[in-house]
Amino acid sequence: MGLEQYQGDMAMCCRCSCCKFIPMQMVDGYKYSKQCPSISRYDFHSYSGGGRLNIAAAMLKDGFNYTDRVLDIVYNCQLCGGCGASCNYAMDMEVLEPITEFRIKCVEDGYTNPALDNAIKSLRRQGSMVPISGNRGDWAEGLGLKDITKKKAEVFYHVGCLTSYDKETQKVARATAKILQKGGVDFGIAGDAEVCCGGRAYQMGYKGDFLKQARKNMDMIKKAGVKTVVTSCADGYQSFKVLYDKFNLKGSLEVLHISEYVDRLMKSGKLKLRKKVDLSVTYHDPCRLGRLGEPWIHWAGKKIPGDRFVFNPPKTYRRGTYGVYEPPRDVLRGIPGLGLKEMTRIKEYSWCCGAGGGVSESNPEFAQWTARERIDEAASTGAEAIVTACPWCEKTFDGAIRETGSSLKVYDIAELVEKAL
């Protein structure tokens, strides 16, 4: 691993600017044609996916000169993967991976962002990057949930840091637990023993801290004999499903988002949604459940000598196509009275909520600008509410709605399922 392995990919960038927009075939008008929040906000090529590849390639060749502007470009990126999904519509090259490795190298070389340093210090000190209030398992009080550190369970519900501690999003955890109970699932939680998944540390460039958290989680899961992990957080989902697999830590563990699990329970007849919910909604695909939730592809091979970028055996690229898209939509369509209206940028071409890549910590104004752009697009559908499947998205959208005075409501999909039970 490392930036050097992507030298060929970075050299492939021809500055076509496809990374800045959703593919032309998906464009429904200029207003919602942009893909990358960073280039859309800062309007200079270096802030695009291709721009970051150009900078990284030049520094790899001529030496790493970390100026303030370079670091501003590196850290003002949600690492949402939109650039890669758009580029890979027609091209075979890695985009997000070298951008991520560039950030990791910045951290390893000591060129960090102070706000992200503070978040990581919090993770190392108290096991969470979000402010702690009370105990991690307090949200489950009165639900009578099994503790997997004391009793065996087939399924482990990993709640996540934000949902555990943030008073506004704890409702997502309670709704998820009640849904699993209603479906007759043999599941448990880790309560105060739950460990941060480490995903956001990886996004921030702190690879070592991510691996430490990942190993802690997998050790606990193996000791508990858990076969399936369920999350209600897109960051947690991508960590367990994709990143743990990338670093050969996942093994045979099954990882499902709550929307996938609910879809499975509904289709097997174990969960019936009977209560009418009269609401018109639009669905937001979280980056790390959608395009970045696509399974990791293990590949081992070599570049064939010559000018062309050809591999033996042929390399399969992750294009975001196989993220979790239909299960949440099928669940929403299965709620009586609910109407679903789609935005222009959906599935692998979804616009980011703004919270990823440490941007909500290092540049909250940029995070909120990104969220406002999505709220505007959601409102253009005529829907009464925007529904997502990640508490980070819900929290960021909540802030944008309050700031703009929009009448749009925001829900997590688990909240609406609970209403329909």
Residue pairs with C-beta under 8 A, 6 or more apart in sequence:
1 101
2 101
2 105
3 56
3 60
3 98
3 101
3 102
3 104
3 105
4 60
6 94
6 97
6 98
6 101
7 57
7 60
8 93
8 303
8 309
9 53
9 93
9 94
9 95
9 97
9 98
9 309
10 53
10 54
10 56
10 57
10 60
10 98
11 57
11 309
12 91
12 93
12 309
13 50
13 53
13 54
13 57
13 93
15 45
15 50
15 54
16 50
17 45
17 48
17 50
18 86
18 87
18 89
18 90
18 91
19 35
19 36
19 39
19 48
19 49
19 50
19 82
19 83
19 84
19 86
19 87
19 95
20 34
20 35
20 36
20 39
20 40
20 48
20 49
20 50
20 83
20 86
21 27
21 33
21 34
21 35
21 86
22 33
22 34
22 35
22 86
22 344
22 345
22 349
23 86
23 89
23 90
23 349
26 344
26 345
26 349
27 33
27 344
28 344
29 344
32 343
32 344
32 345
32 351
32 377
32 380
34 40
34 351
35 82
35 83
35 85
35 86
35 345
35 349
35 351
36 47
36 48
36 49
36 80
36 82
36 83
37 78
37 80
37 82
37 351
37 352
37 354
37 366
37 369
37 370
37 373
38 47
38 48
38 76
38 77
38 78
39 45
39 47
39 48
39 49
39 51
40 373
41 47
41 76
41 366
41 369
41 370
42 76
44 51
45 51
45 54
46 52
46 54
46 55
46 69
46 73
47 73
47 76
47 77
48 83
49 82
49 83
49 84
49 87
49 95
49 96
49 99
50 83
50 87
50 95
51 73
52 73
52 74
52 77
52 99
52 102
53 95
53 98
53 99
55 70
55 73
55 102
56 98
56 99
56 101
56 102
59 65
59 70
64 105
64 109
66 106
66 109
66 111
71 106
71 111
71 113
74 102
74 103
74 106
75 103
75 113
75 116
75 358
75 359
75 362
75 363
76 359
76 362
76 363
76 366
77 99
77 103
77 357
77 359
78 287
78 352
78 354
78 355
78 356
78 357
78 359
78 367
78 370
79 96
79 99
79 100
79 103
79 203
79 356
79 357
80 287
80 292
80 352
80 356
80 357
81 96
81 287
81 291
81 292
81 320
82 287
82 291
82 349
82 350
82 351
82 352
83 95
83 96
83 99
84 94
84 95
84 96
84 291
84 319
84 320
85 291
85 319
85 320
85 348
85 349
86 349
87 93
87 95
88 95
88 317
88 318
88 319
88 320
89 319
92 309
92 315
92 317
93 309
93 317
94 317
96 292
100 202
100 203
100 205
103 204
103 205
104 205
104 207
106 112
106 205
107 204
107 205
107 206
107 207
108 207
112 205
113 204
113 358
113 362
115 358
115 361
115 362
116 204
116 205
116 206
116 358
116 361
116 362
118 361
119 129
119 200
119 204
119 358
119 361
120 129
120 201
120 204
120 206
120 209
122 128
122 129
123 129
123 196
123 201
123 209
123 213
124 209
126 132
127 136
127 195
127 196
128 136
128 161
128 164
128 165
128 196
129 161
129 196
129 200
129 201
129 361
130 161
130 162
130 165
130 166
131 165
132 165
133 165
133 167
134 165
135 191
135 192
136 164
136 165
136 191
136 192
136 194
137 164
137 189
137 190
137 191
137 192
137 194
139 159
139 163
139 164
139 170
139 173
139 174
140 173
140 174
140 177
140 189
140 191
143 174
143 177
143 178
143 181
145 177
145 187
145 188
145 189
145 191
146 153
146 187
146 188
146 189
147 188
147 189
147 190
147 191
147 193
148 156
148 188
148 189
148 190
148 220
148 224
148 226
149 190
149 191
149 193
149 220
149 224
151 188
152 224
152 225
153 186
153 187
153 188
153 224
153 226
154 185
154 186
154 187
154 226
154 227
154 228
155 180
155 185
155 186
155 187
155 188
155 226
155 227
155 228
155 229
155 230
156 187
156 188
156 189
156 190
156 221
156 224
156 226
156 228
156 229
156 230
157 176
157 177
157 180
157 187
157 188
157 189
157 230
157 231
157 232
158 190
158 194
158 197
158 217
158 229
158 230
158 231
158 233
158 236
158 240
159 173
159 176
159 189
159 194
159 231
159 232
159 233
160 197
160 231
160 232
160 233
160 235
160 236
160 391
161 196
162 169
162 233
162 391
162 392
162 395
163 169
163 170
163 172
163 173
163 232
163 233
163 391
164 170
164 173
164 194
166 391
166 395
168 395
168 398
169 391
169 394
169 395
169 412
171 412
171 415
172 232
172 391
172 394
172 412
172 414
172 415
173 232
175 412
175 414
175 415
175 417
175 418
176 230
176 232
176 258
176 414
177 189
178 418
178 421
179 258
179 262
179 271
179 414
179 417
179 418
179 421
180 187
180 230
180 261
182 271
182 421
183 261
183 262
183 265
183 270
183 271
184 270
185 261
185 265
187 230
188 224
190 220
193 220
195 213
195 216
195 217
195 220
196 213
197 213
197 214
197 217
197 233
197 235
197 236
197 239
197 240
198 209
198 210
198 211
198 212
198 213
198 214
198 217
198 239
198 243
199 210
199 235
199 236
199 238
199 239
199 243
199 288
200 235
200 358
201 209
201 210
201 213
202 210
202 239
202 243
203 235
203 356
203 357
203 358
204 357
204 358
204 361
205 358
210 243
211 247
214 239
214 243
214 244
214 247
214 249
215 249
217 240
217 244
218 244
218 249
218 250
218 251
218 253
221 229
221 253
226 253
227 253
227 254
228 253
228 254
228 255
228 256
229 240
229 253
229 254
229 255
229 256
230 256
230 257
230 258
230 261
231 237
231 240
231 255
231 256
231 257
231 258
232 257
232 258
232 389
232 391
232 412
232 414
233 390
233 391
233 392
234 257
234 286
234 287
234 288
234 289
234 293
234 389
234 390
234 392
234 393
235 288
235 356
235 390
235 392
237 255
237 257
237 288
237 289
237 293
237 324
238 288
238 289
238 292
238 293
240 250
240 253
240 255
241 250
241 255
241 293
241 295
241 296
242 292
242 293
242 294
242 295
242 296
243 296
244 250
244 253
245 295
245 296
245 298
246 296
256 264
257 289
257 293
257 324
257 327
257 328
257 389
258 389
258 413
258 414
259 289
259 324
259 327
259 328
259 331
259 389
259 413
260 324
260 327
262 271
262 327
262 331
262 413
262 414
262 417
263 327
263 328
263 330
263 331
265 271
266 272
266 273
266 330
266 331
266 334
271 421
273 334
273 335
273 336
273 417
273 420
273 421
274 336
274 420
274 421
275 336
275 419
275 420
275 421
276 336
276 337
276 420
277 335
277 336
277 337
277 338
277 416
277 419
277 420
278 337
278 338
279 337
279 338
279 339
279 384
279 385
279 416
280 338
280 339
280 341
280 382
280 383
280 384
280 385
281 332
281 338
281 339
281 340
281 341
281 383
281 384
281 385
281 386
281 387
281 411
281 416
282 340
282 341
282 342
282 343
282 378
282 381
282 383
282 385
282 386
282 387
283 328
283 329
283 332
283 340
283 342
283 346
283 386
283 387
283 388
283 413
284 343
284 350
284 353
284 374
284 378
284 386
284 387
284 388
284 393
284 397
285 291
285 323
285 325
285 346
285 347
285 348
285 350
286 350
286 353
286 388
286 389
286 390
286 392
286 393
287 350
287 352
287 353
287 356
288 356
288 390
289 323
289 324
289 328
289 389
289 390
290 320
290 323
290 324
290 325
290 347
290 348
290 350
291 320
291 323
291 347
291 348
291 350
292 320
292 323
293 323
293 324
294 318
294 319
294 320
294 321
294 322
294 323
295 318
295 322
296 318
297 316
297 317
297 318
299 313
299 315
299 316
301 311
301 312
301 313
301 314
301 315
302 311
302 312
303 309
303 310
303 311
304 310
304 311
304 312
319 348
320 347
320 348
321 348
323 347
323 348
324 389
325 346
325 347
325 348
328 387
328 389
328 413
329 340
331 413
331 417
332 338
332 340
332 387
332 413
332 416
333 340
335 416
335 417
335 419
335 420
336 420
338 416
338 420
339 383
341 381
341 382
341 383
342 381
343 377
343 378
343 380
343 381
344 377
345 351
345 377
351 370
351 373
351 374
351 377
352 370
352 374
353 370
353 371
353 374
353 388
353 390
353 392
353 393
353 396
353 397
354 360
354 366
354 367
354 368
354 369
354 370
354 371
354 374
354 396
354 400
355 367
355 371
355 392
355 393
355 395
355 396
356 392
359 366
359 367
359 370
360 367
360 392
360 396
367 396
368 396
368 399
368 400
368 403
370 396
371 396
371 397
371 399
371 400
372 400
372 403
372 404
374 386
374 397
374 400
375 386
375 397
375 400
375 401
375 404
375 406
375 408
378 386
378 408
379 406
379 408
383 408
384 408
384 409
385 408
385 409
385 410
385 411
386 397
386 408
386 409
386 410
386 411
387 410
387 411
387 412
387 413
387 416
388 394
388 397
388 410
388 411
388 412
388 413
389 412
389 413
390 412
391 412
394 410
394 411
394 412
397 410
398 410
400 406
401 408
401 409
401 410
